[in-house]
Amino acid sequence: MRVLHFFKTYYPDTTGGIEQVVYQLCQGSRAFGVESQVLTLSATPLPPRIQISDHTVTRANESFNLASTGFSAQVFSTFKAMAAETDLIHFHFPWPWMDVVHFATRHRKPTVLSYHSDVIKQRSLLKLYAPLMKKMLGSMDRILVASPNYQRTSEALRPYADKTLVVPYGLDRAAYPQVSEQRTMHWRKQLPEKFFLFVGVLRYYKGLDSLLTALEGVDYPLVIIGTGPEEQALKAQSERLGLRNIHFLGRLDDDDKACLLQLCYALTFPSHLRSEAFGISLLEAAMYGKPLISCEIGTGTTYVNIHEQTGLAVPPSSPLALREALTRLWNNTDQAQAFGTQAKIRFEKLFTADQMCASTVRIYRDLLMR
């Protein structure tokens, strides 16, 4: 079976949560007889075809980018040619230009769409996009959503409940590097023995301003892995609050990230808006048996992190609630370890890449048989 994944960004240009999901699907589905390709846009698409692990990535030239939406004239012909040689197309939402390509090329292939997030930030543009979005969702054969929480709370998905299926995201522990003792010793010398960790792109919806405010006066060590548009503002806020234990490490390679996930005391994930539909970093920390702190925003963050079982879930945009959660874990090592143990058990039960790929391939086969 040949499957084409289509999304606006992908490795090596970007390294977000959706990219990680697509990667896991491409790699893990091979065990179920699926050959996957990815079509994406790139501002520097040379060479246009590259190999990422065991799958091919084709990069069409991005003409320009507006409101987090990449546009490309070249992608129409590339998509049409690739669609003709595939059995099924797997779209990754949201990306309005993808919708245009889908309808313009008239490919007539079975379609699956992973609904990764509602449109949140561009509310004014959503009014213009809504008719096309509804047409796109209505044209899909199956829609996949990563948690029952998001399916239940997304107004956009309600009209399509009869063809929407829950397939939780999953990770492959074997795909993460084995951390050397030398690297472990390096970071132990660089960082406090006990610290909270945040991993992710520094975007507006990550809630890090609330987290920094929560640390004023307690100043627990916090390590931040990632870069992004909010980086300078967050550094300025940290300096203004007089926080002395904040470590902005920037973007790290997979070996260093895996090392710090192993060394951290707990993961803090204060995303406060529905743009955060799941939280791959929560999964990674759970995979390593770490206790979790997240916000209750009606999305997959509290499908991964169950309050008082795998960690603590607090109201969004509440520095006081975040501080109380941080303090509670910091002062209760036994409880923190118990949360971490339960997080790992829940990960192995629900969130492995093998489970995600097996469920997705069953949906593919069902469509092709029909």
Buried (B, 14 or more C-beta within 10 A) or exposed (E): BEBBBBBBBBBEBBBBBBBBBBBBBBBBBBEBEBBBBBBBBBEEBEEEEBEBEEBBBBBBBBBEBEEBBBBBEBBBEBBBEBBEEBBBBBBBBBBBBBBBBBEEBEBEBBBBBBBBBBBBBBEEBBEEBEEBBEEBBEEBBBBBBBBEBBBEBBEBBEEBEEEBBBBBBBBBEEBBEEBEEEBBEEBEEEBBEEBBBBBBBBBBBBBBBBBBBBBBEEEBBBBBBBBBEBBEEBBEBBEEBEBEBBBBBEEBEEBBBBBBBBBBBBBBBBBBBBBBBBBBBBBBBBBBBBBBBBBBBBBBBBBBBBBEBBBBBBEBBBBEBBBBBBEEBBEEEEBBBBBBBBBBBBBEEBBBBBBBBBBBBEBBBEBEEE
